Amino acid sequence: MAQCKWCDRSGWFLPVSGKGLCSTCSPIVEMDINQRLRIIQDSAHIVSKSRQLDTRLSRWDLMVGHLEALKSYEERGIPTLPNTSPSCQLREVETARDSLVLQTVKDDVGAMVEKGNAELQAKRKIAMFTKALLKLRDYKKLLRDAHNIEQIEENEKRVEKGIHRLQLETFLDTAKKAEFKGQTRKALDQYYEALYFLRNDAIDDSLQAAQISELELKIKALGGDIK
């Protein structure tokens, strides 16, 4: 007994197409499939030609939406894509989308970090690394795969550590210069800033105990008080 794969109507004399669709569903489903295939093809063409990340990502997302819709036909055994299936194509599209984001991260953020490393002034280095960190966080929001997100988070931690180190070094360098010049009050102020920075950053104080202890001793040696 014949049965329509889409509306589930059945009957001994129910005519169905080669895709298993009744005469009522066949033209509607075929038109929907063809329209979605056209949009997917047009989007793939734009992705291959455009150099704008926003444009390419929006087209990737459009393809994902239409492939998700085609999956509903696949689940009912209705063929849609030649030589593949919507679910397989969907995995490929999502992988390619994340690869595009990761490559952009490598190019854009890599250039910022390289520029930051080339800077001579600590404040300018910190500014460039902070800019790179914000970019990483923006790009992380665009990713879908958990493993790829972890990669970005690892890069975030490295940049955060670099910024932390530079900020601390800035306080200490200023303090040492002031101390060398006999400017005790200014040196103390900067050592206090460094101590406050270490005590209030996101890193567990137990991991920075030696640095904190060294700063406290330095402050006491210069006549300062530790509270």
N, C-alpha and C positions, 0 to 999 in steps of 0.2 A: 504494500500500500504506500503510495506516494505521500510525502509530507514536506511542506515548505520549511526550509531551515530558518527562516526569519520570523514568520508569524505563527508557525507551528500548525497551520491548517493541514488537514490530511484527508485522504479519500481515495478510493480505488480509481476514480476517474479524474483526479486532480492533476492537471498538467503542470509540470515543473521544468524549469530551464536546466541547462547544463550545470549551473551553479547551485541547483537545488532550490530555486525560488519559484513561487507561484506567479501567475500572470499579473496579479495585483502588486506584489512586492518587487518583482523583477525590475521594472523600469525605475522605480523609486530608489531601490538599493543601488542599481547600476549607476544612476545619475549621481548619487551621493559619493560613491566610490570614485568615479571619474573626476568629480570636482575636487575631492580631497587629494587625489593623485596629482592633479594639475598644480594645486597649491604647493604640494610637497616638492614637485619638480622645479617650480618657479623659485621657491625658497632656497633650494639647494644651489640653483644657478646664482642667485644673489649672494649667498654665502661664499661661493667660490670666487666671485668677482670683487666684492666689497672689501675695503681695508678698514672700515669703521667697526670697532668692536661692538658698540651698541646695536648697530644694524645687524651684524652677523648673529649676535646673541638673540635678538628679537626674532630673527628668522629661524634659528635653531629651535626656539621655544614654540614657534608656530608649527614647525614640523612635528615636534613632540606631541602637541595637542591633536593634530590630525591623525598621527599614527596611533595615538591612544584610542581615537574614535574607530579607526580601522580594526583595532584589536577586538572590538565587540563583534565584528563580522567573523574574524578569525576564530573566536571562541565558539561560534556556531557552525564552523566548518565551511564558511563561505570564502572562496579565494579572492584575494584583492591585489596583491603585489606579484609581479612575475619573478620567478626564481628565488623568492624569499618570503618571509612572513612579516607582518607588522611588528610582532614582538622582537624578532631578530633585528629588524631595521631600527627599532626603537633603542635597543641596546647600543648599536653602532653610533646612532646620532648622539646619544647622551655621552658616550665615551669621547666622541669627536668634539663635542661642545666643551667638556672639561679640559681636553687637551689644548683647545684654543685659549682658554682662560689661563692655564698653566704656562703656556708659551708667552702670553702677554705679561704675566707676572715676571717670568725670567727676563724678558726684554726691558720692561719699564722699571721694575724695582731693581733689577740688576744694574741698570744705568745710574739710578739714584744712589745706590750703595757705592758704586765705583766713584761717582762724583764726590760723595761724602768722604771717602777714603783719601781722595786727592786734596781735600781742603786742609789748610794749615791751621786755621783757627778752630779751637774746640767748639765754640758757639755755633759756627757755621756747619761743622760736622754734625753736631747734635740736631740742628735744624733740618739738615738733609736726611739724616737717619730717621727722624720723626716723621718726615714726609713719606719716606719709604714704608714706615710702619703703618701709617694710615692707609696707604695704597694697598698694602697686604690685606688689611682688614676689610677693605672694600671688595677686593677680588675674592676673598674667602666666601663672602655672601653669595657669589655667583656660582659657586661649585655645587655639584650634586653628590658626587661620590665621597663617602666618608674617608677613604684612604687619601684622596687628594686634599681634602680639608685638613687632614693630619699633617700633610707635607707643608701646607701653608702655615699651620700653627707652629711647626718646628722652626720655620724661617722667622716667624714673629718672635719667638723666644730668643733666637740668636740676635736679632736686631735690638730687642729690648735690653738684652745683656750689654750690647755695645753702647747703647744710650746711657744705661746705668753707669757703666765704667767711665764714660766720658764726663758725665755730670759730677761724679765723685772726684775725678782727676782735676776738674776745673776748680773745685773748692780747694783741694790740696795744693795745687800749683800756686794759686793766688796767695794762700796762707804761707807757703814756704818763701815766696818772693818777699812778702811783707816782713816775715821774720828775719830774712837775710838783710833787709834794709833797716832793721831795728824798729819797725812799726808794729809793736807788740799788740796794741789794741786791734788793729786791722787783722793781724794774724789770728788772734783769738776769735774774732768774729767769724772768720772763714772756717776755722776748725770747729766752731760751734755749728755752723751751717752744715758741714760735712757730717758731724755726729747726728744732728737732727735728721739729715737725709737718710743715713743708714738705719736709724731707729724707726723711721716712719715709711720706709719703702715696702714693697710687696714681698721682699725676701725675708725668710725666717731669721731672726736675730742670732739664733744659735749657729747659723751657717756663716755669720759675719762676726763672730765673737772676737776673733783676733784683731780685726780692723777696728772694732768698737773700743776694745781695751786699749789699743795703741793710741787712739784719738783721745781717750779720757786721760791717759798718762801725759800726753802732749799738752793738753789744756791745763792740767794741774801744774805742769812744769813751767808754764807761762803765767802762773798765778791765777788761773781761772777756777771756778767752782763747778762741780758736777752735781746735778740734782737728780 
